[in-house]
Amino acid sequence: MPDSTSCCRAGGGYCQRCDLLVGLPGLHVVGVHRDDAGLRVEVESARQEVMGCPACGVIAHAHSRQRVELIDAPCFTAPVKLWWRKRRWLCPEPSCPVTSVMEQDPDVQPPRAS
C-alpha cells in the first residue's frame, strides 16, 4: 500500500498538491530537485491534450518534448529554475507550410522571454 502521507507517489499520475503549490494552471509538476545551486521544478502539460495546427487547423501529432529553462523568483530561501518540458507538435498535412509547432503558454513564458 502506498504511503498515504506522500503526495508524490501517485501511481503514474500527477500530484494535485504539487501542482497547487507551484500554481501554473495547465501544467503539472513531474519533478522537484534541490541541490547547492537551488531548486529546480520540472513541469509539463497533460499527455492527452489535442492541438490543431495554427496554420491549417489539421489535428497535429505530439512528437516529442523539449526542455526550456526559465528563471523564477526565489522560493523557500533558494533560487528557482523552472524546467518546462514543452511539447512539439507535427502537422501531418503535406501541403501545410508549418511542419512543427512548439507548445506555448504566455502565462508561463511570455513571447520572447527566456
C-alpha positions in Angstrom: 0.0 0.0 0.0 1.4 3.4 -0.9 2.3 5.9 1.8 -0.8 8.0 2.2 1.2 11.0 3.5 3.4 11.2 0.5 1.7 13.2 -2.2 4.3 12.5 -4.9 3.9 8.7 -5.0 0.7 8.8 -7.1 0.9 5.8 -9.4 1.8 7.2 -12.8 -0.4 10.3 -12.3 0.2 13.9 -11.5 0.3 15.1 -7.9 -2.5 17.7 -7.3 -0.8 19.0 -4.2 2.4 19.7 -6.0 0.5 21.3 -8.9 -1.3 23.5 -6.4 1.9 24.6 -4.7 3.5 25.6 -7.9 0.4 27.3 -9.2 0.8 27.1 -13.0 -2.6 26.3 -14.5 -2.5 23.7 -17.3 1.0 22.4 -16.2 1.8 19.6 -13.9 4.8 19.0 -11.7 6.8 16.0 -12.8 9.9 16.5 -10.6 11.4 18.7 -8.0 15.2 18.7 -7.2 17.1 20.7 -4.7 20.9 21.0 -4.5 23.6 23.6 -3.8 22.5 25.6 -6.9 18.9 25.9 -5.7 15.6 24.5 -6.5 14.6 23.0 -9.9 11.0 22.3 -10.7 10.1 20.3 -13.8 6.7 20.8 -15.3 4.8 19.6 -18.4 1.3 19.8 -19.9 -1.1 16.9 -19.6 -0.4 14.0 -22.0 -3.9 13.8 -23.5 -4.2 17.3 -24.9 -5.2 17.8 -28.5 -3.7 20.5 -30.7 -4.7 21.9 -34.1 -2.1 23.2 -36.5 -2.1 27.0 -36.2 -1.7 27.3 -40.0 -4.2 24.8 -41.4 -6.2 23.6 -38.5 -5.5 19.8 -39.1 -5.1 17.9 -35.8 -1.3 17.7 -35.1 0.5 14.8 -33.6 2.5 15.0 -30.4 6.1 14.3 -31.4 8.5 15.0 -28.5 9.3 17.3 -25.7 12.0 19.9 -25.4 13.2 21.3 -22.1 13.2 25.0 -21.7 14.8 26.5 -18.6 13.2 29.6 -17.0 14.4 31.6 -14.0 11.9 32.3 -11.4 11.8 34.2 -8.1 13.5 32.6 -5.1 11.3 30.3 -3.0 12.0 28.7 0.3 15.3 30.6 0.6 16.6 29.1 -2.7 17.0 30.3 -6.3 14.4 28.6 -8.5 14.7 27.3 -12.1 11.6 26.1 -13.8 12.2 23.3 -16.4 9.3 23.3 -18.8 9.1 20.2 -20.9 7.4 21.8 -23.9 5.6 19.5 -26.3 6.5 19.6 -30.0 3.6 19.0 -32.4 3.9 17.8 -36.0 1.4 18.8 -38.7 0.6 15.8 -40.9 -0.8 17.9 -43.8 1.7 17.7 -46.6 0.6 21.0 -48.2 0.8 22.9 -44.9 3.8 25.3 -44.7 4.2 24.5 -41.0 6.0 21.3 -40.2 6.2 21.5 -36.4 5.0 23.8 -33.6 6.2 24.2 -30.0 3.7 24.4 -27.2 3.2 28.0 -26.0 1.7 29.5 -22.8 2.1 33.2 -22.3 1.3 32.9 -18.6 4.3 30.8 -18.1 6.7 32.2 -20.7 5.7 35.5 -22.3 6.7 35.8 -26.0 10.5 36.4 -26.3 11.1 35.6 -22.7 13.9 33.3 -21.6 
